[in-house]
Amino acid sequence: MDDLTQRRKLLSALAHGAIFFSYTFIAIGIPIAILMISDDQVVKDNAKESLNFHFNIYIYAAIFFLLTFVLIGFPFLVLLGVAIFVMPIIAIVHSVSNPNKPYRYPFIYRLLK
């Protein structure tokens, strides 16, 4: 494989896997940095999708946390925790196995186009 494909795989996987580093600004900072330094459109699309996933996770977590006070939010928080773990792994596998096509997370609202 050529160097461009390997770089695309690495940066795309890093953008999606950033959520595993922490749940703070580092997790958002890595895809933002990749978005700014990369000139590859597929890598940029993967970084934008990763940021959209992060933003959606934070919004859903806040809503579900507020719903725990009326005792219906806890199951949603558990499902969100599973999604936070599983969905980025699927995105990383897709980015490595199909590096020419950006991954699109299902069921999220895309704030960044």
C-alpha positions in Angstrom: 0.0 0.0 0.0 1.1 3.5 -0.6 1.9 6.1 2.0 -1.2 8.1 1.4 -3.5 5.2 2.2 -1.6 4.4 5.3 -1.8 8.0 6.5 -5.5 8.2 5.7 -6.1 5.0 7.7 -4.1 6.2 10.7 -5.6 9.7 10.8 -9.2 8.5 10.3 -8.8 5.8 13.0 -7.2 8.4 15.3 -10.1 10.8 14.8 -12.7 8.2 15.6 -10.7 6.6 18.4 -10.1 10.0 20.2 -13.1 9.4 22.4 -11.2 6.6 24.1 -8.5 9.0 25.3 -10.8 11.0 27.6 -14.2 12.5 27.6 -12.9 16.1 27.9 -11.4 18.6 25.6 -8.6 16.2 24.5 -11.2 13.9 22.8 -12.5 16.9 20.9 -9.1 18.5 20.3 -7.7 15.5 18.4 -10.3 15.5 15.6 -10.2 19.3 15.4 -6.4 19.2 15.0 -6.7 16.5 12.4 -9.4 18.6 10.6 -7.0 21.6 10.5 -3.8 19.8 9.5 -5.0 17.4 6.9 -5.6 18.2 3.3 -7.2 14.8 2.5 -11.0 15.2 2.1 -11.8 11.7 3.4 -9.8 12.3 6.6 -11.5 15.7 7.0 -14.9 14.0 6.6 -14.0 11.4 9.2 -12.8 14.1 11.6 -16.1 16.1 11.1 -18.1 12.9 11.7 -16.2 12.2 14.9 -16.8 15.7 16.1 -20.5 15.4 15.3 -20.6 12.1 17.3 -18.9 13.8 20.3 -21.3 16.7 20.3 -24.3 14.4 20.0 -23.0 12.2 22.9 -22.6 15.3 25.2 -26.1 16.5 24.3 -27.7 13.1 24.8 -25.8 12.6 28.1 -27.1 15.9 29.5 -30.7 15.1 28.5 -30.6 11.6 29.9 -29.0 12.8 33.1 -31.8 15.3 33.6 -34.3 12.5 32.9 -32.8 10.4 35.7 -34.5 12.7 38.2 -37.8 11.4 36.9 -36.5 7.8 37.0 -36.6 7.1 33.2 -33.2 8.3 32.2 -31.0 5.6 33.8 -31.7 3.0 31.1 -30.9 5.6 28.4 -27.6 6.4 30.1 -26.7 2.8 30.1 -27.5 2.5 26.4 -25.5 5.7 25.7 -22.5 4.2 27.5 -22.7 1.1 25.3 -23.0 3.3 22.2 -20.0 5.4 23.3 -17.9 2.2 23.4 -19.2 0.3 20.4 -19.8 2.9 17.7 -16.3 4.3 17.6 -14.9 0.7 17.3 -17.2 0.1 14.3 -16.0 3.4 12.8 -12.3 2.5 13.3 -12.8 -0.9 11.7 -14.6 0.7 8.8 -11.9 3.4 8.4 -9.2 0.8 8.3 -10.9 -1.7 6.1 -12.4 0.9 3.7 -10.0 3.9 3.7 -11.5 5.6 0.6 -14.9 6.1 2.1 -15.7 8.2 5.2 -17.7 6.5 8.0 -21.1 8.0 8.9 -22.5 7.3 12.4 -26.2 6.3 12.4 -28.8 8.2 14.4 -26.9 11.4 15.0 -27.6 15.0 14.1 -24.8 16.5 12.0 -24.0 19.9 13.3 -20.9 20.2 11.1 -21.5 19.7 7.4 
